[in-house]
Structure formats: C-alpha cells, structure tokens
C-alpha cells in the first residue's frame, strides 16, 4: 500500500463505531478473541515500553463476579478485557513512573474497540469499578494496575453513531480560531 492509497473501509469503521452496552446472548469465538487481543498489541506505545497487560475474561462465573465490582458494566457481556498499566515496565531512570504509559493502554483499548466493530462486535470502555476488588479477583500482581474494563460482545440492537460536535467548533488551522485551511 502506498502512502497515497486510502482504505475507505477502515475510515468507515472509525466513523461508524459507537458504544455498545447491551449485548446479545451469543459467545465470541476463541479465534475472534485472539484477533482482538492481537489488535491491542499492535497499538502505538511510547518508547516501545509496552507498559500494559491484559486479561481476557469469558468464564460466566468470573464475568458475574467481575460485574459485581463494576457498576459501569450495565448488561452482561460474553467477554470482558481488563486493560492494565504495568508499572514495572514504566519506571524512569530516576525511579519515578512514566505516566504517559497510561495513554498507551488507552490506545490499545481504542484498537480493541475498532477491531471489535470491524468484526460486527461492540464494546464500551468502563472506568467505574472497584480497582482493589478487580485486582484481587483477577489475581493481578501489585505492579499491574487495572485501568479499564472493556465489555465486548455482539450488539443486542442496531448501532447508531452518536452525534459529534461540528468540526468548525474543534478544528483550527495554524492558529486557534482559524477555520479556513487555505489561510495560514
């Protein structure tokens, strides 16, 4: 693919992705789960630190337990991916943490959501959960901190893309307030 070629399917995937909180009672095949996990690992990562770790949960009992500590997960999904920050991989030379690694986890979750949408699945990143309880339930070591829980599954109803702010409200060219791309 040359730098001038474009992928309309990918752009369409990005533009039509929306949050899914209500899931059909249909499992996600193991092969799809593996593809989703691989998509996360392809995300950009600052300094190639890869200060992340992920736990895929599909066992119905574990899903139920996890939901007990996550009020942000509204309907039971067939899959939850716990996206975690691995502090052991984000230590600077002076002993402080490289907190930008948190952004790398977020980018991996975006890859997960885009890959899920491209496969006919959907999801929603959830930050409202009891971290200590989730850490204990998933048997995470102390240096692995759960940041987001991402329920994934087949949407129970047709998707609708959410409204977005007008681009003239949020995009400027060359300096703030210049909405004319030809003036700069």
C-alpha angles and dihedrals in degrees: 000000000000124000090252096053118095134204109221090184092059093046089049090050091053094046097046100043112115138171116279118198101157117066135196116239093254126118122236110240117245091241091057092048089054091050090050092051091048090051089057092052090054091064121115116265127192112250087353087273092141089203092180141099130188136202120199113206121194105143106112093224093051091045090053092048092048092050089054088068097038115068089175091070100083104176126030111263126199091232136030122186115201108210111204139186113232104211092187089069095046104059117128123217090261092056096254122122125260096230092184083081086079088068090054089058089051091051090051090052090051089053088051092051094047092047090048092051092049088055095050093261130113141199148171129225110236124199097169104095139107102266098197092050093047090047090053095043093051092042091234117176116244094259092056109079121190109231105168137013112209117197111202131189148117110302114253090216138020116291124245121194112236120243115265131207115263111269091235087066096055110024125074129172123226093335138021114285097016103123095169110094091197094056116073 
